[in-house]
Amino acid sequence: MKSKFYLKCRKCGYIISDFAAWFTNMQKCPKCENKYAKVEYPGNNIKLKELITDKSKRPESLFYYFDFLPVNNPQNIITEGEGIIPVNRWRFLEDYAKQNFNIDCKVLAYRNDYNLGTGTFKDVAAALAASVLKENNVKQYAVASTGNIANAFAHYLSLAKISLAVFIPQDALKANEAGVGSYGQRVFRVRGDYAKAKQIAAQYSARYGILLSGGNTDPIRVEAKKTMVFEWLRILGELPDVYIQSLSGGTGPIAIEKGCDDIEHLGLFKKRPRYILIQPDKCDPMSKAWEAAKKNGFPDGWESDYPIIENPVTLIPTLATGNPVTYPIIGPIVKKSGGEILSFCEDDAADVARLVAYETAVKIGPASTIAVGGFFVALQKGLIRNGETIMLNIGEGMWRAPELMYQMTYTTKEIDSVDDCEPVDRTIFREKLWKKFENL
């Protein structure tokens, strides 16, 4: 079967014919050994414009965009309906912006917790990875992860009958470990941080000749996640002015840029989003690097100057990337967009989760609380403008993190008899929930 795509080295421009060739060379450019490649589709992509603008279609998964994804045979598709998810309007945040900052804006939540695989932003990447690996007859695979990508890959690779070795850091959530193991996939809990987990995973890959997921710049992950650009245009008819997500490695903005690159000539959008990326304050090396670069006027080489946080102690392990090797890519993307990299106090994560649940009946996960918290910080810093549409990436639901669920309790009253009970109007809790956000 003739391939509809090829890979192109982002460093030297060398053309790699397909994923079979990419995998044979252990996911490196045969010419310069660079590990960063992009997928290109040389055919006519007018069909993509039709897929995006045809309102009569009811897509079932990201593979609605099959002709623009790196799988050649549809029989190799592994899917559970991921990637076709709703965009909710969160008016309570719009009201907050108007009442407290006199800003008129539209706030949308991209509900990745609706994905049918494992309920996270990682499901689209895992579904495409499973499909590509199946098509190329890969039987063993490995991944280093702080949690969510591990669960998603374990789930979808199990459906593809592919064995997976997962390397997680010492502080990874037990729920994530249990999730991976439940599929019969091997878990290696590394005595150390995420950087050490990645190091040992790379050594394992080299020793046994087993493919290792390429991380945030992996062309499979990027191709999968770029479809959110297509979906926003299909659903909304336009791209948001501002995109906010919690930041660990940063596949999201890399993928959005790739999606925009693929369709820019089709005239479907007027401008790209401005990125506001948020890190938890106990593990925020990119935020620290960004602030230092901005303070110094972004001098030559600023994108390669970043701190490394060894063994970060954080309440949100899924965002605990202490060695931000993607900063040289993420920093320039954010700068070009006119955006910012901020931090949010992770001690306030439970307060954010309680507020969102009260106002929307949506229980968001730990990483998602950092994104929503970032919206409040962005308002305080004057980064949201009148008339803008803001897209919040809700990357996971709370069921992925029972530890946060336990912190949600705030309405319980212990009693001995019915005499201790009285009817309650739930609005009595509202003032208490909002008070935390008055002086952020």
C-alpha positions in Angstrom: 0.0 0.0 0.0 1.4 3.4 -1.0 2.0 5.7 1.9 0.0 8.9 1.9 2.6 10.7 4.1 6.3 10.9 4.8 8.4 12.2 7.7 10.7 15.2 7.4 13.6 15.9 9.8 13.1 19.3 11.4 16.8 19.9 11.6 18.3 18.9 8.2 15.1 18.4 6.1 15.9 14.7 5.2 12.9 12.8 4.0 12.0 9.5 5.8 9.6 7.5 3.7 7.3 6.2 6.5 7.1 5.0 10.0 8.7 1.7 9.1 11.8 3.5 8.2 11.6 5.8 11.2 11.3 2.9 13.5 14.1 0.9 11.9 16.4 3.8 12.7 15.1 3.9 16.3 13.2 7.1 15.7 16.2 9.2 14.6 17.0 10.9 11.3 19.2 8.5 9.3 21.3 11.5 8.1 21.8 13.7 11.2 20.5 11.6 14.1 18.0 14.3 15.1 15.0 12.9 17.0 12.5 15.7 15.9 10.6 15.0 12.7 7.3 16.2 11.4 4.7 14.4 9.2 3.8 15.8 5.9 0.9 14.9 3.5 1.8 15.7 -0.1 -1.7 15.1 -1.5 -4.5 17.5 -2.1 -5.9 18.6 1.3 -9.0 20.4 0.1 -10.8 17.4 1.5 -9.7 18.5 5.0 -11.4 21.8 4.5 -14.6 19.9 3.5 -14.4 17.7 6.7 -14.0 20.8 8.9 -16.8 22.9 7.3 -19.4 20.2 6.5 -21.9 20.7 9.4 -23.9 17.6 8.3 -21.2 15.2 9.3 -21.2 13.6 12.8 -17.6 12.3 13.4 -17.1 9.4 15.8 -13.4 9.8 16.6 -10.2 11.6 15.6 -10.0 9.2 12.7 -12.7 11.3 11.1 -9.5 13.0 9.8 -8.0 9.6 8.7 -6.6 11.0 5.4 -4.5 13.5 7.4 -3.2 11.1 10.0 -0.2 8.8 9.6 -2.1 5.5 9.2 -2.4 3.9 5.7 -4.8 1.0 6.3 -8.1 1.7 8.1 -8.1 -1.9 9.3 -5.3 -0.9 11.7 -7.3 1.8 13.5 -7.6 1.3 17.3 -10.2 3.7 18.7 -12.8 4.1 21.3 -14.3 7.4 20.1 -11.7 9.7 21.5 -11.0 13.2 20.2 -14.6 14.2 19.4 -15.5 16.0 22.5 -17.6 18.9 23.5 -16.7 22.5 24.0 -18.6 23.8 27.1 -19.1 27.5 27.8 -18.2 28.4 31.4 -20.2 31.6 32.0 -19.3 31.7 35.7 -15.7 32.6 34.7 -17.0 35.2 32.3 -19.1 36.7 35.1 -16.1 36.7 37.4 -14.0 38.5 34.7 -16.7 41.1 34.1 -17.5 41.8 37.8 -13.9 41.9 39.0 -11.9 43.2 36.1 -14.5 44.8 33.8 -13.4 42.4 31.0 -16.0 41.0 28.6 -14.8 37.6 27.3 -16.0 34.2 26.3 -14.6 31.3 28.3 -14.8 27.8 26.7 -13.7 24.5 28.3 -12.4 21.8 26.0 -13.6 18.8 28.0 -10.9 16.1 27.4 -12.3 14.3 30.5 -15.0 13.1 28.1 -12.6 11.0 26.1 -13.9 7.4 26.2 -10.5 5.6 26.7 -9.1 6.8 30.0 -10.7 10.2 30.2 -7.6 12.4 29.6 -6.0 14.6 27.0 -3.6 11.7 26.3 -6.2 9.3 24.7 -5.9 10.8 21.2 -2.2 10.3 21.2 -2.5 6.8 22.6 -5.1 5.8 20.0 -3.0 7.0 17.1 0.2 5.4 18.6 -1.6 2.0 19.0 -2.8 2.2 15.4 0.6 3.2 14.0 2.4 0.5 16.0 -0.1 -2.1 14.9 0.3 -1.1 11.3 4.1 -1.5 11.6 3.8 -4.9 13.4 5.5 -3.6 16.6 5.1 -6.0 19.5 7.0 -4.3 22.3 7.0 -0.6 23.2 8.1 1.5 26.2 7.2 4.9 27.6 8.3 7.1 30.5 5.5 8.9 32.1 4.3 10.8 35.2 1.0 9.1 34.9 -1.6 10.0 32.4 0.2 9.1 29.2 1.2 5.8 30.8 -2.5 4.9 31.5 -3.6 5.9 28.0 -0.8 4.0 26.3 -1.4 0.9 28.5 -5.1 1.0 27.6 -4.8 1.4 23.8 -1.8 -0.8 23.3 -3.6 -3.6 25.2 -6.4 -3.3 22.6 -3.7 -3.6 19.9 -2.2 -6.7 21.7 1.1 -4.8 22.1 3.2 -5.3 25.3 4.2 -2.1 27.1 6.9 -1.3 29.6 6.1 1.8 31.6 8.7 3.8 33.6 7.2 6.0 36.3 8.9 8.2 38.9 8.8 7.4 42.6 6.1 10.1 43.3 3.7 8.9 40.6 0.1 8.5 41.8 -0.8 4.9 43.0 -4.0 5.2 40.9 -2.0 5.6 37.8 0.3 2.7 38.7 -2.7 0.5 39.3 -4.4 1.6 36.1 -1.4 0.5 34.0 -0.9 -2.8 35.8 -4.6 -3.7 35.5 -4.1 -4.1 31.7 -1.3 -6.6 32.3 1.4 -4.1 31.3 4.7 -4.0 33.1 5.3 -1.0 35.5 8.8 0.0 36.5 8.6 2.4 39.4 11.9 4.2 39.4 13.5 5.3 42.7 13.9 8.9 41.6 12.3 11.7 39.7 10.8 11.9 36.2 14.2 12.7 34.7 15.7 9.5 36.1 12.6 7.5 34.9 13.3 8.9 31.3 17.0 8.1 31.6 16.4 4.5 32.6 13.7 4.1 30.0 16.1 5.2 27.3 18.7 2.7 28.6 16.1 0.0 28.5 15.2 0.9 24.9 18.8 0.8 23.8 19.7 -2.4 25.6 16.7 -4.4 24.2 16.1 -2.6 20.9 12.6 -1.7 22.0 11.0 1.4 20.7 10.5 4.2 23.2 7.8 6.8 23.0 9.5 10.0 21.7 7.9 12.2 24.4 6.4 15.6 23.8 7.9 16.0 20.3 7.0 12.5 19.1 5.4 12.9 15.7 2.7 10.5 16.5 1.6 12.5 19.5 1.8 15.7 17.6 -0.3 14.4 14.7 -3.0 13.1 17.0 -3.3 16.3 19.1 -3.2 18.6 16.1 -6.8 17.4 15.4 -8.0 19.7 18.2 -7.4 22.6 15.8 -9.6 20.9 13.2 -12.3 20.3 15.9 -12.3 23.8 17.2 -12.9 25.1 13.7 -15.5 22.4 13.0 -17.4 23.2 16.2 -16.8 27.0 16.6 -16.0 28.1 13.0 -12.9 29.9 14.4 -9.9 29.5 16.6 -9.8 30.9 20.2 -7.9 34.1 20.8 -6.2 32.6 23.9 -5.4 29.0 24.7 -4.7 28.1 28.3 -3.4 24.7 29.5 -1.3 23.4 32.4 2.2 22.8 31.3 4.5 19.8 31.9 6.3 19.1 28.6 4.1 21.0 26.2 2.8 18.7 23.4 -0.4 20.8 23.2 1.1 24.0 21.8 3.5 22.1 19.6 0.5 20.2 18.1 -1.7 23.4 17.8 1.1 25.0 15.7 1.4 21.9 13.6 -2.4 21.8 13.0 -2.3 25.5 12.0 0.6 24.9 9.7 -1.3 22.1 7.9 -4.3 24.2 7.1 -3.1 27.8 7.1 -3.3 28.1 3.3 -7.0 27.0 3.4 -8.1 30.3 4.8 -10.1 28.7 7.7 -8.7 31.1 10.4 -7.5 34.6 10.7 -4.9 34.3 13.4 -3.4 31.7 15.7 -4.1 31.5 19.5 -2.0 33.3 22.0 -0.6 30.8 24.5 -0.9 31.2 28.2 0.7 28.1 29.7 0.6 27.4 33.5 2.9 25.4 35.7 2.4 24.4 39.3 4.6 26.6 41.5 6.4 23.6 43.1 7.7 22.5 39.8 7.8 25.4 37.4 11.2 25.5 35.6 9.8 26.9 32.4 7.9 29.6 34.2 11.1 30.6 36.0 13.1 30.5 32.8 10.5 32.6 31.0 10.4 35.3 33.7 14.2 35.6 33.7 14.3 35.8 29.9 11.5 38.5 29.9 13.2 40.5 32.6 16.4 40.5 30.5 14.7 41.4 27.2 15.0 37.9 25.7 18.8 38.0 25.0 20.4 35.8 22.4 20.2 32.1 23.5 17.5 32.8 26.1 15.5 29.7 25.0 18.4 27.4 26.1 18.8 29.0 29.5 16.5 27.2 32.0 16.8 25.8 35.5 16.6 22.1 36.3 14.6 21.1 39.4 16.0 17.9 40.7 13.5 15.6 42.4 10.7 18.1 42.6 8.3 17.7 45.6 4.9 18.5 44.2 1.2 17.7 44.9 0.6 17.2 41.2 3.0 14.5 39.9 1.5 14.5 36.4 3.1 17.9 35.9 6.4 17.2 37.6 8.8 17.7 34.7 11.8 19.2 36.5 14.1 19.1 33.5 12.2 21.0 30.8 14.1 19.8 27.7 11.3 21.1 25.4 11.7 24.7 26.6 13.8 25.6 23.6 10.7 24.7 21.5 7.9 25.9 23.8 9.5 29.2 24.7 9.8 30.5 21.1 6.2 29.3 20.3 4.8 31.3 23.3 6.9 34.3 22.5 5.9 34.4 18.9 2.2 34.2 19.9 2.6 37.1 22.3 1.7 34.8 25.2 3.1 34.0 28.7 4.3 31.1 30.8 3.0 31.5 34.4 2.8 29.6 37.6 -0.1 28.9 39.9 0.0 27.9 43.6 -0.7 24.2 43.7 -1.8 24.5 47.3 -4.9 26.1 45.9 -5.7 23.2 43.5 -8.5 21.8 45.7 -10.1 25.2 46.0 -10.3 25.4 42.3 -11.7 22.0 42.0 -14.4 22.7 44.6 -15.4 25.9 42.8 -15.6 24.3 39.4 -17.7 21.4 40.7 -20.0 23.8 42.5 -20.6 26.0 39.5 -20.7 23.4 36.7 -21.1 20.0 38.4 -17.8 19.0 36.6 -15.1 17.4 38.7 -11.8 18.3 37.2 -8.5 16.6 37.9 -5.3 18.0 39.5 -3.6 19.2 36.2 -6.8 20.8 35.1 -7.0 22.8 38.3 -3.7 24.4 37.4 -5.1 25.5 34.0 -8.3 27.0 35.5 -6.2 28.6 38.2 -4.1 30.1 35.4 -7.1 31.9 34.1 -7.4 33.8 37.4 -3.7 34.7 37.4 -4.0 35.8 33.7 -6.8 38.1 34.6 -4.9 39.6 37.6 -1.9 40.2 35.3 -4.0 41.9 32.6 -3.4 39.2 30.1 -7.1 38.8 29.1 -8.5 41.5 26.8 -12.0 42.7 26.0 -13.8 40.6 23.4 -11.5 37.6 23.5 -12.4 34.0 23.4 -10.4 31.9 25.9 -10.1 28.1 25.5 -9.3 26.2 28.7 -7.9 22.7 28.1 -9.5 20.4 30.7 -7.1 17.6 30.3 -8.4 15.1 32.8 -11.2 14.4 35.2 -11.0 13.9 39.0 -11.6 10.2 38.8 -8.0 9.8 37.7 -6.8 11.2 41.0 -8.8 10.0 44.1 -6.4 11.9 46.4 -7.9 15.1 45.1 -11.4 13.8 45.5 -10.8 13.2 49.2 -9.9 17.0 49.6 -13.3 17.9 48.1 -15.2 17.4 51.3 -16.4 20.6 52.8 -20.1 20.3 53.4 -20.2 17.3 55.8 -21.7 17.7 59.3 -21.4 14.9 61.8 -24.7 14.2 63.7 -26.0 11.9 66.5 -29.7 12.2 65.7 -32.3 13.9 63.4 -32.3 16.8 65.9 -28.9 17.8 64.6 -30.2 18.1 61.0 -31.8 21.0 59.2 -32.6 21.8 55.6 -29.8 23.5 53.7 -29.8 25.9 50.8 -26.6 25.1 48.9 -26.0 28.7 48.0 -24.7 29.2 51.5 -21.5 27.6 50.4 -21.0 29.9 47.4 -19.5 32.9 49.2 -17.0 30.7 50.9 -15.9 29.0 47.7 -15.4 32.3 45.8 -13.6 34.1 48.7 -10.3 32.3 47.9 -10.2 34.0 44.5 -10.8 37.5 45.6 -7.2 38.2 46.3 -5.2 35.8 44.2 
